Amino acid sequence: MRQRARRGGRGAAVVLPVLGMLAVIAVWWLATIVFAIEEFLLPSPADVLAVLGEHPGYLLEHAGVTLLEIVQGFGLSMVVGIPIALLIVSSTVLERTIYPPLLALNAVPKIAIAPVLVVWMGFGPAPKVLLVFLVCFFPVVISTASGMKSTPFELVELMRSLDCTRWQEFFKLRFPHALPQVFVGLKTAISLAVIGAVIAEFVGAGAGLGFVIVTSGSSADTALAFAAMGLLGVMSIVLFYGLVYLERRLLPWAEEHRI
C-alpha cells in the first residue's frame, strides 16, 4: 500500500509540473491570439520554437557559456560558504563578527556590483563567476549555520559525554543533521545563480544568454530574446531538480520522514 502510494506520488511529481508548464504555454499562446498581439511585442510559442529551430547552435553555444558561469560560481559558494558556516556555529564571537559584514554584503544590490566587477576584472568570465558566487553565498551560509544550530541539545550533550572532540561533534552529528537544511539553501542558491549570471552578462559580456537577450532586445528581435529566456528557464528547472534528485539519493532518511 505504501509502495503504491510512493509510486503514485512519484508519478504526480513528474506529471503535475509538466501539466503546469503546458498550461502556462497554452495561456500565453491563447493571449497572443485573442488580443492579436504583434510578434515584436510578444511572440507566440510557435515563433519562439521557430527561432530555436533556426539558431540551435548559436543559442546552445551561449547557453553553455552561461551554464559554466553558473556551475563555477555555485560551486565556489559551497566551497567557501559551508566552512564559514562551520566557523559561525563554532564560536559566538565569530558569529557576532562575521554576520554583520555578511548582512551588509547581501543587502547591496547585485546589479550595482556588476559594473564595478567589470572595471576591476575585465570583460572575461571572472566577474560573472564572482557575481554568481556573491548571489549564492548568503543562502548557503545561512541555511548551513541554521541547520547545524538546530541539532537537538540532548544529542550534543551525549556526544560531549563520550569525550568527542569539537570537530567530531561537527562532522559526525551537527553537519549530517543539518544536511536537509543545507539542501534547502542550495536549492535556493541554484535558482538565484541563474539570475546572477544573467545580470552579470547584461554588463560588458560578449557571450552568454544574457548577452543574447541584450543584443536581441536592441535589434527588436523579441522572439530570439524569448528563446534565450526559455533556455534559461529550462536550465534553472534542470539544475533545481538535479539537486532534488541528489538530495533524495544522499538523504533517503530525510525523504521518509516527510509528510
C-alpha positions as CSV (number, residue, x, y, z in Angstrom):
1,M,0.0,0.0,0.0
2,R,2.8,2.4,1.0
3,Q,4.8,1.4,-2.1
4,R,1.8,2.1,-4.3
5,A,1.3,5.5,-2.7
6,R,5.0,6.3,-3.3
7,R,4.7,5.3,-7.0
8,G,1.7,7.4,-7.3
9,G,3.4,10.3,-5.6
10,R,6.5,10.0,-7.9
11,G,4.2,9.9,-11.0
12,A,2.4,13.0,-9.8
13,A,5.7,14.7,-9.2
14,V,6.5,14.3,-12.9
15,V,3.1,14.8,-14.4
16,L,1.9,17.8,-12.5
17,P,4.9,20.0,-13.3
18,V,4.6,19.1,-16.9
19,L,0.9,19.9,-16.9
20,G,1.6,23.2,-15.2
21,M,4.2,24.2,-17.8
22,L,1.8,23.2,-20.6
23,A,-1.0,25.3,-19.0
24,V,1.3,28.4,-18.9
25,I,2.3,27.9,-22.6
26,A,-1.4,27.4,-23.6
27,V,-2.4,30.7,-21.8
28,W,0.5,32.5,-23.4
29,W,-0.4,31.2,-26.8
30,L,-4.1,32.0,-26.3
31,A,-3.3,35.6,-25.2
32,T,-1.4,36.3,-28.4
33,I,-4.3,35.1,-30.5
34,V,-7.2,36.6,-28.6
35,F,-5.6,40.0,-28.2
36,A,-3.9,39.9,-31.6
37,I,-0.5,40.9,-30.0
38,E,2.2,41.8,-32.5
39,E,5.2,39.5,-32.7
40,F,7.7,42.2,-31.8
41,L,5.7,42.9,-28.6
42,L,5.0,39.3,-27.5
43,P,6.0,36.4,-29.8
44,S,3.8,33.3,-29.6
45,P,5.3,29.9,-28.5
46,A,5.3,28.9,-32.2
47,D,7.5,32.0,-33.0
48,V,9.9,31.1,-30.2
49,L,10.1,27.5,-31.4
50,A,10.8,28.6,-34.9
51,V,13.7,30.8,-33.7
52,L,15.1,27.8,-31.7
53,G,14.9,25.7,-34.8
54,E,16.7,28.4,-36.9
55,H,19.6,29.1,-34.5
56,P,20.1,26.0,-32.3
57,G,23.9,26.1,-32.5
58,Y,24.1,29.8,-31.7
59,L,21.8,29.5,-28.7
60,L,23.3,26.4,-27.3
61,E,26.8,27.9,-27.5
62,H,25.7,30.9,-25.5
63,A,23.8,28.6,-23.1
64,G,27.0,26.6,-22.5
65,V,28.8,29.8,-21.5
66,T,26.1,30.8,-19.0
67,L,25.9,27.3,-17.6
68,L,29.6,27.2,-17.0
69,E,29.4,30.5,-15.1
70,I,26.5,29.2,-13.0
71,V,28.2,25.9,-12.1
72,Q,31.6,27.6,-11.2
73,G,30.0,30.4,-9.1
74,F,27.6,28.0,-7.4
75,G,30.4,25.5,-6.6
76,L,32.6,28.3,-5.3
77,S,29.8,29.4,-3.0
78,M,29.7,25.9,-1.5
79,V,33.4,25.6,-1.1
80,V,33.6,29.0,0.7
81,G,30.1,29.2,2.4
82,I,30.0,25.8,4.2
83,P,33.3,26.3,6.0
84,I,32.3,29.9,7.0
85,A,29.0,28.4,8.4
86,L,31.1,26.0,10.4
87,L,33.1,28.9,11.9
88,I,29.9,30.8,12.7
89,V,28.5,27.8,14.6
90,S,31.8,27.0,16.4
91,S,32.1,30.4,18.2
92,T,29.7,33.1,19.4
93,V,32.5,35.6,19.0
94,L,33.0,34.6,15.3
95,E,29.2,34.6,14.7
96,R,28.9,38.2,16.0
97,T,31.9,39.2,14.0
98,I,31.0,37.6,10.7
99,Y,27.3,38.1,10.5
100,P,27.2,42.0,10.1
101,P,29.6,42.0,7.1
102,L,27.6,39.2,5.5
103,L,24.3,41.0,6.0
104,A,25.8,44.2,4.6
105,L,27.2,42.4,1.6
106,N,23.9,40.7,0.9
107,A,22.0,44.0,1.2
108,V,24.0,45.6,-1.7
109,P,22.0,45.2,-5.0
110,K,24.0,42.8,-7.1
111,I,23.1,44.8,-10.3
112,A,25.0,47.7,-8.8
113,I,28.1,45.5,-8.2
114,A,28.2,44.1,-11.7
115,P,29.7,47.2,-13.4
116,V,32.3,47.6,-10.7
117,L,33.4,43.9,-11.1
118,V,33.8,44.5,-14.8
119,V,36.1,47.5,-14.1
120,W,38.1,45.5,-11.7
121,M,38.4,42.2,-13.5
122,G,37.7,43.0,-17.2
123,F,35.2,41.5,-19.6
124,G,36.1,37.8,-19.2
125,P,34.2,35.2,-17.3
126,A,35.8,36.1,-13.9
127,P,33.3,38.9,-13.0
128,K,30.4,36.8,-14.0
129,V,31.5,33.8,-11.8
130,L,32.2,36.2,-8.9
131,L,28.7,37.7,-9.1
132,V,27.1,34.3,-9.2
133,F,29.2,33.4,-6.1
134,L,28.0,36.6,-4.3
135,V,24.4,35.8,-5.1
136,C,24.6,32.2,-3.9
137,F,26.9,32.7,-0.9
138,F,24.5,34.1,1.6
139,P,21.7,31.4,1.3
140,V,24.4,28.6,1.6
141,V,25.9,30.1,4.7
142,I,22.6,30.9,6.4
143,S,21.0,27.5,5.7
144,T,24.1,25.6,6.8
145,A,24.5,27.5,10.0
146,S,20.8,27.3,10.8
147,G,20.8,23.6,10.2
148,M,23.7,22.9,12.5
149,K,22.3,25.1,15.2
150,S,19.0,23.2,15.2
151,T,20.8,19.9,16.3
152,P,18.9,18.6,19.4
153,F,20.7,19.6,22.6
154,E,20.4,16.1,24.0
155,L,22.4,14.6,21.2
156,V,25.1,17.3,21.5
157,E,25.4,16.5,25.3
158,L,25.6,12.8,24.5
159,M,28.5,13.3,22.1
160,R,30.3,15.5,24.7
161,S,29.8,12.9,27.4
162,L,31.6,10.4,25.2
163,D,34.6,12.8,25.1
164,C,34.2,13.6,21.4
165,T,36.3,16.4,20.0
166,R,34.6,19.6,18.8
167,W,35.3,18.6,15.2
168,Q,33.9,15.1,15.7
169,E,30.8,16.8,17.1
170,F,30.5,19.0,14.0
171,F,31.2,16.4,11.3
172,K,29.6,13.3,12.9
173,L,26.5,15.0,14.4
174,R,25.8,18.6,13.5
175,F,26.6,18.5,9.8
176,P,24.7,15.3,9.0
177,H,21.8,16.6,11.0
178,A,21.9,19.9,9.1
179,L,22.1,18.3,5.6
180,P,18.3,18.7,4.8
181,Q,18.5,22.4,5.7
182,V,21.8,22.7,3.7
183,F,19.9,21.4,0.6
184,V,17.2,24.0,1.2
185,G,19.9,26.7,0.9
186,L,21.5,25.0,-2.1
187,K,18.2,24.8,-4.0
188,T,17.5,28.5,-3.2
189,A,21.0,29.4,-4.3
190,I,20.9,27.5,-7.6
191,S,17.8,29.4,-8.6
192,L,19.5,32.7,-7.7
193,A,22.6,31.6,-9.6
194,V,20.9,31.7,-12.9
195,I,19.7,35.3,-12.2
196,G,23.1,36.3,-11.1
197,A,24.7,35.0,-14.3
198,V,22.2,36.9,-16.5
199,I,22.7,40.1,-14.5
200,A,26.4,39.8,-14.9
201,E,26.1,39.2,-18.7
202,F,23.9,42.3,-19.1
203,V,27.1,44.3,-18.3
204,G,30.1,44.1,-20.5
205,A,29.6,40.5,-21.8
206,G,30.5,39.1,-25.2
207,A,28.8,35.7,-24.8
208,G,26.0,34.1,-22.8
209,L,22.3,34.1,-22.8
210,G,22.2,37.4,-21.0
211,F,24.2,38.8,-23.9
212,V,21.8,37.3,-26.4
213,I,18.8,39.0,-24.6
214,V,20.5,42.4,-24.6
215,T,21.5,42.2,-28.3
216,S,18.2,40.8,-29.5
217,G,16.4,43.5,-27.5
218,S,18.3,46.3,-29.1
219,S,17.5,44.9,-32.5
220,A,13.8,44.3,-31.6
221,D,14.2,40.5,-32.2
222,T,11.8,39.7,-29.4
223,A,11.4,36.1,-30.4
224,L,15.2,35.5,-30.0
225,A,15.1,37.1,-26.6
226,F,12.2,34.9,-25.5
227,A,14.1,31.8,-26.9
228,A,17.1,32.7,-24.7
229,M,14.8,33.3,-21.7
230,G,13.1,29.9,-22.4
231,L,16.5,28.2,-22.3
232,L,17.3,30.0,-19.0
233,G,14.1,28.7,-17.6
234,V,14.8,25.1,-18.7
235,M,18.4,25.4,-17.3
236,S,17.0,26.6,-14.0
237,I,14.5,23.7,-13.8
238,V,17.1,21.1,-14.7
239,L,19.6,22.4,-12.1
240,F,17.0,22.7,-9.4
241,Y,15.6,19.2,-9.9
242,G,19.1,17.8,-10.2
243,L,19.7,19.0,-6.7
244,V,16.3,17.5,-5.6
245,Y,17.4,14.1,-7.1
246,L,20.8,14.3,-5.4
247,E,19.1,15.1,-2.1
248,R,16.8,12.1,-2.4
249,R,19.8,9.8,-3.2
250,L,22.0,11.1,-0.4
251,L,19.3,11.6,2.2
252,P,16.7,8.9,1.8
253,W,16.1,9.0,5.6
254,A,15.0,12.7,5.3
255,E,12.6,11.8,2.5
256,E,11.0,9.1,4.5
257,H,10.2,11.5,7.4
258,R,8.5,14.0,5.2
259,I,4.7,14.0,5.2
